[in-house]
Amino acid sequence: MFDISVDDFGALPDGREAQLYTLTNEQGMSVKITNYGGIITELWAPDKNGTAADVVLGFDKLEDYLDGSPYFGALIGRVGNRIDGGKFTLDGKIYQLAKNENDTSHLHGGNVGFDKVLWDAETQVTEDGAELHLEYVSADGEEGYPGELTVNVTYRLTADNELHTDYKATTTKATPVNLTQHSYFNLAGKGSVEDHKMMINADHYTPVNDVLIPTGELAEVAGTPFDFREPKAIGAEVNADHPQLKIAGGYDHNYVLNKTKEGELSLAAEVVDPQSGRVLQVHTTEPGIQFYSGNFLDGTLTGKGGEVYEKHAGFCLEPQHFPDAPNQSNFKSIILQPGQVYSSTMSFSFSVQK
């Protein structure tokens, strides 16, 4: 048995109204998603005692998301992560995008990425779950990207406490596409995530330069603080004396996921909060996942219920193709051609530690 309800979530500066959709199952899990940016604003999951808590960071009001949110809970596109210098060459033409991160890189789709647009929304309840269908048509030339890109995203809450997300996209011209989801999780509901124990199914990661652009190397995690092949606390080595951690102020790196077959839906990461017993598993068809340990949270943002978000108040696990792929010949291509269908699947699965 599933339920979907819809409420007003406020008005955008141009007068258009945003809605807030609540998807609920019978297992004590619910998720609230607004069609502004496809943002997951709340996600309630039960602990080992059956008590639910909201395990994602965010704001109570639309106005706060409009006023400089660090991508809390949002859908990210046209290209998630960074493009060096905001520049790439495609079919012999140079495209210059906004350098919206420290005037050095193009980040998460630009000044008005998919996290800052109003998506068309429809809901549906099926035997498999409560679904929110979102669609956005990105115009040819929007944010500097070529081609009209039609994007469809389906969030589905299942009876098994899984939030399943399917992405589809088509284009009228060749264009880079790398869609992801940018929820910040705290499985305790508040406080620091440093004692959360994390496993990432990756033998390699992609080191970055001083502006967080991959160097092109696929480095082994073995013998470094980046080794999460066996579960360890997020905070165990986050402040270790390692040049890559110093560059990013913690973890903000792409992991090369271990895959037996390209494009398979497989386990990328598992995180456990020892206190509540909550377990998060992330599955994805993508070849990589960005692990971000909330390094840039600094206490200046006040979120839901007056919670002040300090450093490491949340972590992100963002399934993706590798950062700066249009400029890195040894990374898998993210160029979508007319006639092709971009397809990607990911899921956040919640359970409790036995």
C-alpha positions in Angstrom: 0.0 0.0 0.0 1.4 3.3 -1.1 0.3 6.9 -0.8 1.2 10.1 -2.7 0.1 13.6 -1.6 0.9 17.0 -3.0 1.2 20.4 -1.4 2.2 23.9 -2.5 5.9 24.7 -1.8 6.0 28.4 -2.7 6.5 30.6 -5.7 9.6 31.2 -7.8 10.7 34.8 -8.6 8.8 34.7 -11.9 5.6 33.7 -10.1 5.5 30.0 -11.1 4.4 27.7 -8.3 6.5 24.8 -7.0 4.9 21.7 -5.5 6.0 19.3 -2.8 5.2 15.6 -3.4 5.2 13.1 -0.5 5.6 9.4 -1.3 4.9 7.0 1.5 5.0 3.2 2.0 3.7 0.9 4.8 7.2 0.3 6.2 7.6 3.6 7.9 9.5 5.3 5.1 8.5 8.5 3.3 10.2 10.9 1.0 9.3 14.5 0.1 10.4 15.8 -3.3 9.8 19.1 -4.9 9.6 19.6 -8.7 11.9 22.6 -8.2 15.3 21.0 -9.0 13.9 17.6 -8.4 15.1 18.2 -4.8 14.6 15.5 -2.1 13.8 17.8 0.8 13.0 15.1 3.4 13.6 11.3 3.7 12.3 9.5 6.7 13.7 6.1 7.5 13.2 3.9 10.6 16.0 3.0 13.0 16.6 -0.3 14.8 13.8 0.5 17.2 11.3 1.4 14.4 11.6 5.2 15.1 11.8 7.2 11.9 14.1 10.2 11.4 14.8 12.6 8.5 18.2 11.4 7.2 18.8 14.1 4.5 20.0 17.7 4.9 17.9 20.5 3.5 15.7 23.5 4.2 12.1 24.0 5.4 11.2 26.6 2.8 11.7 27.0 -1.0 13.2 30.5 -0.4 16.2 28.9 1.3 16.8 26.6 -1.7 16.6 29.6 -4.0 19.1 31.5 -1.8 22.4 29.6 -2.3 21.8 26.0 -1.4 24.9 23.8 -1.9 22.9 21.5 -4.1 21.1 19.9 -1.2 19.1 16.9 -2.5 19.0 18.1 -6.1 19.0 16.5 -9.5 22.2 17.6 -11.3 22.7 18.2 -15.0 23.4 18.6 -17.8 26.8 17.6 -16.7 27.4 16.7 -13.0 30.7 17.4 -11.4 33.4 19.6 -13.0 34.6 20.5 -16.4 38.1 22.1 -16.5 37.9 25.8 -17.4 34.3 25.3 -18.4 35.5 24.4 -21.9 35.3 21.3 -24.2 35.7 20.6 -27.9 33.1 18.6 -29.7 33.1 17.8 -33.4 35.8 20.4 -33.9 33.9 23.2 -32.2 35.0 24.7 -28.9 32.2 25.3 -26.3 32.7 27.7 -23.5 30.5 27.2 -20.5 30.1 29.2 -17.3 33.0 29.0 -14.9 30.8 29.0 -11.9 33.2 27.5 -9.4 35.9 29.9 -8.3 36.2 31.2 -11.8 38.1 28.1 -12.7 35.7 25.2 -13.5 32.2 24.5 -14.7 30.3 22.8 -11.9 27.1 20.8 -11.9 25.6 22.2 -15.0 26.4 25.9 -14.6 24.7 29.0 -13.2 21.2 27.6 -13.8 21.7 23.8 -13.8 18.9 21.3 -13.6 18.9 21.8 -9.8 17.5 25.3 -10.4 14.7 24.7 -12.9 11.0 23.8 -12.5 10.3 20.3 -13.8 6.9 19.1 -15.1 5.6 16.5 -12.7 3.2 13.6 -12.7 2.5 10.9 -10.0 1.5 7.3 -10.3 0.9 4.5 -7.8 1.7 1.0 -9.2 2.1 -2.5 -7.7 5.8 -1.7 -7.5 5.7 1.6 -5.7 4.8 5.3 -5.4 6.3 7.2 -8.4 7.0 10.7 -9.2 7.8 11.4 -12.9 9.7 14.5 -13.8 10.4 16.0 -17.2 12.5 18.9 -18.3 13.4 20.1 -21.8 16.7 21.9 -21.8 16.8 24.3 -24.8 19.6 24.2 -27.5 22.3 26.5 -26.2 21.0 26.5 -22.5 24.0 27.1 -20.3 26.2 26.9 -23.4 25.4 23.3 -24.2 24.5 22.2 -27.7 21.3 20.4 -28.6 17.8 20.4 -27.1 17.9 17.8 -24.4 14.7 16.1 -23.2 15.2 14.6 -19.7 12.9 12.2 -17.8 13.5 11.2 -14.2 11.4 8.8 -12.2 11.7 8.5 -8.5 10.0 5.3 -7.1 9.6 4.4 -3.5 9.2 0.7 -3.1 7.8 -1.6 -0.3 11.4 -2.5 0.5 12.4 1.0 1.6 14.2 1.6 -1.6 14.2 5.0 -3.4 14.8 4.0 -7.0 15.8 6.6 -9.6 15.7 6.1 -13.4 17.1 8.7 -15.8 16.4 8.9 -19.5 17.5 11.6 -22.0 17.5 12.3 -25.7 19.1 15.1 -27.7 18.8 16.8 -31.1 22.6 17.4 -31.3 25.7 15.7 -29.9 26.1 16.9 -26.3 27.7 15.8 -23.0 25.4 14.4 -20.4 26.2 13.2 -16.9 23.2 13.2 -14.6 23.3 12.5 -10.9 21.6 13.1 -7.5 23.1 15.2 -4.8 21.5 14.3 -1.5 23.5 14.9 1.7 22.9 12.1 4.1 23.1 11.9 7.9 21.8 8.5 9.0 21.7 9.7 12.6 19.4 12.5 11.6 21.7 15.2 13.0 25.2 15.9 14.3 28.4 14.7 12.6 28.7 11.7 10.2 32.3 11.1 11.1 31.4 7.9 13.1 29.3 6.5 10.2 31.0 3.4 8.8 31.4 3.3 5.0 32.3 0.8 2.4 33.0 1.8 -1.2 33.3 -1.0 -3.7 36.3 0.4 -5.6 40.0 -0.5 -5.9 40.8 2.8 -7.6 40.0 6.5 -7.5 40.8 9.5 -9.6 43.2 12.0 -7.9 42.7 15.7 -8.6 44.8 18.8 -9.1 44.6 21.9 -6.9 41.2 23.0 -8.5 39.7 19.5 -8.0 40.0 18.5 -11.7 41.1 14.9 -12.2 44.7 14.4 -13.3 43.7 11.5 -15.5 45.3 8.9 -13.2 43.5 5.9 -11.9 45.2 5.5 -8.5 45.0 2.5 -6.3 43.2 3.1 -3.0 45.4 0.4 -1.2 47.6 1.9 1.4 45.9 5.3 1.4 43.1 7.0 3.4 40.9 6.4 0.3 40.7 2.7 0.9 37.1 2.0 1.9 37.0 -1.5 0.6 36.5 -2.7 4.1 34.1 -0.6 6.3 35.7 2.1 8.3 34.5 5.4 9.9 34.2 8.4 7.6 36.2 10.4 10.1 38.9 7.8 10.7 41.3 9.3 8.2 39.5 12.4 6.9 42.1 14.6 8.5 45.1 12.4 7.6 48.3 13.9 6.2 47.7 13.1 2.6 48.0 15.7 -0.2 44.7 14.7 -1.9 42.8 15.3 1.4 44.5 18.6 1.9 43.5 19.8 -1.6 39.8 19.1 -1.0 39.7 19.6 2.8 38.6 16.0 3.1 37.0 13.6 0.7 35.6 15.0 -2.6 36.8 12.4 -5.1 35.5 10.1 -7.8 35.8 6.4 -7.1 36.2 3.9 -10.0 33.6 1.3 -9.2 34.4 -2.4 -9.4 32.1 -3.8 -12.1 31.9 -7.3 -13.5 30.0 -6.0 -16.5 29.7 -2.4 -17.8 26.3 -0.9 -17.1 25.2 -3.4 -14.5 23.2 -2.3 -11.5 25.5 -3.2 -8.7 26.4 -2.2 -5.1 28.6 0.9 -5.1 28.6 1.8 -1.4 27.2 0.9 2.0 27.0 3.2 5.0 26.0 2.2 8.6 25.3 4.5 11.5 26.3 2.5 14.6 24.0 4.4 17.0 20.7 4.2 15.1 21.5 1.0 13.2 20.3 2.6 9.9 22.0 1.2 6.8 22.2 2.9 3.4 23.1 1.0 0.3 23.7 2.8 -3.0 23.4 0.8 -6.2 24.1 2.2 -9.6 24.7 1.4 -13.3 27.3 4.2 -13.5 31.0 3.5 -13.6 31.9 5.9 -10.8 30.7 7.5 -7.6 31.7 10.8 -6.0 32.2 10.6 -2.3 32.0 14.0 -0.6 32.4 14.3 3.1 30.7 17.7 3.6 33.9 19.6 3.8 32.6 23.0 2.8 29.7 23.0 5.3 30.9 25.6 7.9 28.1 26.5 10.2 26.8 29.3 8.0 23.7 27.4 6.9 20.8 26.7 9.1 18.6 23.9 7.9 15.4 22.2 8.8 14.2 22.6 12.3 17.0 25.1 13.1 19.8 22.6 12.7 23.1 24.3 12.0 25.1 22.4 9.4 28.7 22.2 10.5 31.6 20.5 8.7 30.9 16.8 8.1 27.2 17.3 9.0 26.4 15.1 5.9 28.0 13.0 3.2 27.2 12.6 -0.5 27.4 9.6 -2.7 26.8 10.7 -6.3 26.8 8.0 -9.0 28.3 9.4 -12.2 30.6 9.1 -15.1 34.0 10.5 -14.3 34.5 14.3 -13.8 35.9 16.3 -16.7 35.2 13.4 -19.1 34.9 15.6 -22.2 38.6 16.7 -21.7 40.0 13.3 -20.6 40.5 10.9 -23.5 41.1 7.9 -21.1 37.8 8.4 -19.4 34.5 6.9 -20.7 32.8 9.3 -23.0 29.7 11.2 -21.9 28.7 12.4 -25.3 25.1 11.6 -26.2 24.3 11.5 -29.9 21.0 12.1 -31.7 19.1 8.9 -32.0 20.7 7.5 -28.8 18.9 7.2 -25.4 20.9 8.2 -22.3 19.9 5.7 -19.6 21.1 5.5 -16.0 19.7 3.9 -12.8 20.5 4.3 -9.2 18.9 3.5 -5.8 19.1 4.4 -2.2 18.1 1.4 -0.1 17.5 1.6 3.6 17.5 -1.1 6.2 18.6 -1.6 9.8 21.7 -3.5 11.1 20.8 -6.9 12.4 
